[in-house]
Amino acid sequence: MPITNYPDYMQPAGKAGQLSSYQDYLADTYPVESKVTFGAAVQLNATGTAIKPIATGGTVIGIALAQNIHDYVEKKDDQNYPVGEPAAIVKRGRIFVVAGGDVINGQAVKVDPATQKFTVDGSVEVKNAVFKANASADQLVEIEINLP
């Protein structure tokens, strides 16, 4: 039976790194070399054995999938993968990220390593990724990514 009422199955967009569709997504697991925020673009380290946030000249291998619910009472720093922990990295599917400026549905996705936000004019290209909605700076926006 097809899903016809998505709010019954998917949570509304609430944070970066949250899947926007359960249909056909793929995530790999890597150890974390340097703290990775949920919804951040990541790259492999020099030896290819761990991940870290994207840097200038890096190659995006995916987006960090959000895993934990935020502790608003104690305001914990819990919206990231700490060093040494395994991280789920989305390589294929639809995921929410934070826009670094005005974006339009269908535009190619890039990342600004300085802000770790997704834009159309950042210095690092996210290959095979497009914005799936319009958004302004600091808003959540859905992207579709399809990396090997």
Secondary structure, DSSP 8 states (H G I E B T S, - for coil): -----GGGTS----STT-BS--SS-EEEEEEBSS-EETT-EEEE-TTSSSEEE--TT----EEE---S---TTTT-S-SEE-TTSEEEEEEEEEEEEEBSS-B-TT-EEEEETTTTEEESS-SEEEEEEEE-S-B-TTSEEEEEEE--
